[in-house]
Amino acid sequence: MFPLIVYKKALFLDNDIMEGLMEINNMFNKITAFCCVAILLALSVPARAALPDTLVIATDGIPYSLVREAQLKGEFKDFYPASKMIGVFPSLSDAAFDDIFHCDTPLGYQRIHFSPEKNEVVGKFINELIHPEEYQLRFDSVHNGKIHYVLIYIASNTMAGKEIAAMQRDFFMSNNADVFYVFIEATDPILHKYGKDKTMLFLDNLNKTLDDLQKEYIAKTGKHLKIIAFSDHGNTDG
């Protein structure tokens, strides 16, 4: 601290003046102490980790044709034109994402499957209900719970909206990682249950959310966020 030292005898000041000066001195000491504590606290708080510079969005079962149609309507205007890809066979999420993330391949077309050798369905159903798939653990924003998996077939549109909202929330809460991975799973049941119209509404919601996310990212970082979106397989009415 830096106290103000006053020599009473040398200045020949009366007691009232001296008391006033001492009060100023005490106040100065308190302000100095407060500033020192504030500086120490500021130095002790670690700098906020930088946000990721790339966002990767994996959707379940969105076909090329609908994404291309959305782009022709003016949505996803900052993206390159959608590209076709050759998916795995069979066109199932387990097989596709296991291949994408180089996870252990299921013994069958998925972990619960029919075994010709045993002539029965094999796999631990209870284990499947409790534990997420290995590929799901590779995502930074994902709903691993099997209750969520059930709900996306009961309230598909609502759960899709929640997944999109979670993506935006989780991204801006993320730590210092170069790439942030998101899995949106409710899209597959939307397509199976409601078809094209509801799926286009989902894409419209996703497009608006990504626009907002990009604006917030630019405001926070001063640069554009790189966004990559893909689907594990397509879907058709035929």
N, C-alpha and C positions, 0 to 999 in steps of 0.2 A: 504494500500500500504506500501511498504518497501523502503523508500527513502535512498539514500546514502548521509550521512551527512559529509561535509568536513569543517574543521575549518581552515580558511584562515590564520589567524594570527599565529596560533600555528605551521603551517607547513612552513610559510614564502615562499609560492610559488608565482611565478610571474603570471601576469594576463593571459597570453596565456595558461599556464598549468592549471590554475583554470577554464578557459572557456572550455578547453577540458574535464576536470573532470566533469564539470556541464552538458556538453552535454551527457557524459556517464551516468550521474545520471538521466537525463531526459529520455534517451532511456530505461534505466532500469525500470523506473516508467511506461513507456508506455507498455513495454513487460509484466510487472507484472499485469497491469490493463487488458491487453488483455487476459492473462491466467486466471485471476479471472472471467472475463465475460464468457470465454469458459467453465470453470468448472461449473458456475451457469447455463448456457444453457444446458449443458449435464445432470445436475441433474434435471432440470425442464422438460426434455423430458421423458414422460412415457415409460417404457419398452414395447417392442412390444409384443402383446398378443401371447400366444403360439398357434401354428396351431392345428387343430383338430387331434385326433389320429385315427379316424375312418371315412371312406368315404362310404356312402351308395348311390348306383346308382340304380334308378328305371327306367326301360325301358318300353315302351308301346308295347305289343304284340309280344315280341321275344319268339319263341317256344324253348322248351328244346332240341329238335332234332338238331337245328342249332348250339346252344351253345356247345352241346356235340361234334358235327362234328368239330367245330373250335378247341376244345381242343385236339381232336385226331390228328389234323394237327400240333399241337405244340403251339397253341395260348393259352393265359390265363394260362400259365404253372405254375404260382405261386398260382393259385386258386385250391381249392378242386374240385373234379369232380362235374359237374353240377348235381343237384338233381331235381326230379320232385316234383310238388306240386299240391294240389287240389285247383283250383280256385273257385271263387264265380259263381253263376248262377243268371242272365245271365252274360256271360263273357265280361263285359264292364268296361272301365276304371273308370267311375264314381262309380259304385257299388264296384269295387275291392279296389280302394284307399280310399273310404269312410270307408270301413271295416278295412283296414290296419291302418288308422290313427284315427279310432274311431270318425269319423265325423257324423253329422246328416245324416241319410239315406234318399235318395230322396223318394218322395211319389210314384214315378213310377220307371221304370228301369233306368231313368235318370231324370234330372230336367224338361226338356220339354218332355212330354209323353202324351199318350192317356189315358183319364179318362173314364172308362166304366160307371161310375155314371153320368157324364155329357155328355157322348157320343161325346167327342170332344178332340182335343189336347189342353193341358193346359200348363202353364208356360210362363214366360215373355221373349220373344225372344230378345228384345232390352236389357233387363237386362243381359241376357246370353252373349251378345256380349260385354258388357262393363265390367262386373265384373268377376273375376276369380272364379273358383270353390273353395270351402272351403279347400279341400285337397291340392290344388296347393299352398296355403299360408303356408303350412307346410314345403315346400322345401326351401333350401337356394340358389339353383341355378335352376331357372325355368323361362320360357318365358310365362308370364301370359296373354299377350295381345292376343285378338282374331284375330288381323291382322296376328300375327305369326301363329295362328292356321290355318288360311286360306292358308298362304304361305307354310306350311309343306305339303299341298296337291298339291300345284302348283310346287314347287321346293324342293321336298322331300330330295334328296341327299345333296343339298347345305345347307338346313336348319339343317339337321342332323349333318353336319360338324360344323356348327356354334354352335350348342348346345354342342358338345363335346369340342370345343375350349372355350366356356363360362364356362364349368365345371372346366377346368384347371385354367383359369384366376380367377374365383370367389373363388375357393378353397384357393389359395395362398393369396387372399385378405381378407379372412375371419377373424373374431374376435375370441376371446377365447371361443370356444365351443368344447365340447368333440366329437360331431358327426356332420358331414356335409352331408346334404341330397341333392341329385341331381335328377332332372326329365328330362329324354330324351324322347321326345314325337314323334319326326319325324319318329321313327322306324315303327310305325303302318302303316302310309301311304306308306312307302317304301315297306313293305310286301304286302299290298293290290294292289299297282300299278305295282311293278316290280318282286315280288316273291323272291325266294331264292338267286339268284346270287348277286343282289344288297345288300341284307341283309348281305351276307357273307362279302362283301366289307366294309360295315359299321362296322361289328364286327372286321375286320382286323384293321380299323382305330382306333376303341376304344381300342383294345389291344395295339397298338403302343403308343397311348396317355397315357394309364395307365402305361406303362413301363417308359415313360419319366417322368410322374408325380411322380412315385415312386422314381426314381433316384434323382429328384430334392428335394423331401421330405427328403430322406436320407442325402443328402448333407446339407440341412438346419438344420436338427434336430438330425442326427446321429442314427436314428432308423427307422424301417419299418412302413409304414402306413397300417393299417388294411382296407381292401376294401371288401365290400359286394355288390353284384349285383343281381338283381332279376327282374322279369317281372310281370306285373299285370295279364296278361293272355297270352295264347299262340296263335298260328295261324296255319292253315292247308290249304293245296291246295285242300283237298277233299271236 
